[in-house]
Amino acid sequence: MRHLTLIVAALALTAAVSCESSGNKYVEVSGFTQGVEFSVKFNTKALKISPEQATHYIDSILTVADSTLSGYNPGSMLSRYNRGEKVEPNWIMKDIFDRSKDAFEISDHTVDVTAAPLFDLWGFGFTGEDDYVPSEEEIAATMKISGMQNFSGDLSQAAPGQKLNFNAIGQGYTCDLIAEYLYSIGATDMLVSIGEIYLDGLNPAGKNWTVAIDSPIDGNNEPGEHVQGYWHSDGKAHGLVTSGNYRKFFVRDGQKYSHTIDPRTGRPVQHNLLSATVLADDSCTADAMSTACMVLGLEKAKEFLQEKGLEGFLVYDEAGEFHTWCTPGFNITY
């Protein structure tokens, strides 16, 4: 359990409700963290502690993760680091950076948490001007301080101009933290949703989990309002994450600029892949690999998924119409 058992905070619990079915009792904990709404559902039947204690620890873990990794929290360790302040990196900061370096290599350098200055430059980060199209000179200058190849490696204080942005893996990483804790207290049936998803076992109805995959319609900001299809679990543990260019973008002079920035070029991607859903053993990996697909584009994303042995579902535009492609093992219905 690494250090999760040491995370205890005297905080008010988020909303908690329960439902019973076939002798099982599920609890749901919900609230707001890292800039998104979250929901944690789990079966309490085999818990080693009380559901009230479990929800307290979940709330505590989320609070520590938010106060470490969230760029939307001005007092977080990440925000202070990005302002150039000296910090004492905790185990979460160190661990997620190690995972980030792995993601950088596995993704063929398309997922880079040290590319934060580029996201800020284009207005998709935590600072900077919204809906901003930078000049070639600004992009070139930012590229010189951005990227793993330029990163100092110091997690206690950033070098001048350097910043970190964990958005490509942070929510998936936090899902895994919660799941790891739930396993440690005896839970096996769970669905953890923090922008991204981790799930295992059965739902409250005693069936495999089903997850709706949103349709990548520009401006579709309400999860479940427009659905492209439904992924069906096999009852095993999985991380499931969708990345897309339909919620965070702006249009300038008829040109759409999405929040998916290729760290290798310093520019938002321009291709017809609209969303990528990736299935992996954990949510952190699924989070990073779905981002990688969105950077790579349709054809390279297909090759990437097959090369890495990952299951995935891609939605793309062709002549103004949505089309889909998925790997053979991705269990989806429409």
C-alpha positions, 0 to 999 in steps of 0.5 A: 500500500506504499504510504496510503495508510499514512494519509489521514485528514480531519475533513468533512466527508463528501456525499455518501449514499448506499444501495443493497442488492443480492446481499451486497451493500454498495456505498457511493462517495462523490464530490469535486477534486482536481477540477472535476466531479468524482464518484467512487462506488464500492461493495462493502460486503467484505470490508475489513473496516466500517464503510464510514471509515472507508469513506473518510480515508477515500476523502483523505486520499483525494484531498492529499492528491488534490493538494499535491497534483492539482494545477487548479488548486493555487495552494497545491504543491504543483502550483507552488512548484510552478510559481518557482517556490521551493517545495519538499516533494512528497511521495505522490509527487515523486511517484507520479513523476516516475510514472510520467517518465515511463509514459514519456518513453512508452508514448514515443515522447507524445506524453510529456508532463514537462511540456507545461509551458507550451500548454500555458502559452496556448491558453490550455494550461493553468496560466496564460491568456485564453484563446491565444495563438502565439507567434512562431518566435514565442513557440520556438522560445518556449520549446527551449525551456519545455520538454524532458530533454530540457528539464532539470530533474529537480522536483524541489524547485523548478529551473527558470521558466520550467513547469509541470502539468500532470493533466495527462495522467493525474486523474488516472493516477488518482483513480489507481490510488483509490482502487489500491486503497479499496483493495487493501480493505477488502473491496473487490467490486468497485468503480472509481470515476475521477474524470477517468475510470478504474473498475473491477468486479460487479455493479450493484445489480450483480452484473458486469459494469457498463460504461457509456462513451461520449460522442465527440460532438464539439461542446459536449460537456455533459457526460452521458448526454450524447453517447457514441457507444457502450463498453462492457466489462468482463468482470476483471480489473481495468482502467478505461479512459477517453481523451478527445478534442471536443471539450477544450478548444477555441476557434480563431479565424475559422481554425480550430485549436484543440487542447491536445498539443504535440510536445514534439512540435509545440502546436495543437494537433491538426487531424481527423481523430476526434476521441480515443478510448483506451483500456489498460490494466490501470487508469494511469496507463490508460490516461497516458495512452489515450492522450498519446493516441490523440497526439498521434492521429488516426492511422498512427494511433491504430498502429500504436495500440496494436504495437503496445498490445492495448485495446482501444476505440477511436472515433474520427471524422470523415467527410463531416461524419463520425466513423469508428474503429476498435481493436478486436478485444474492445467490447462495445455496443452501439 
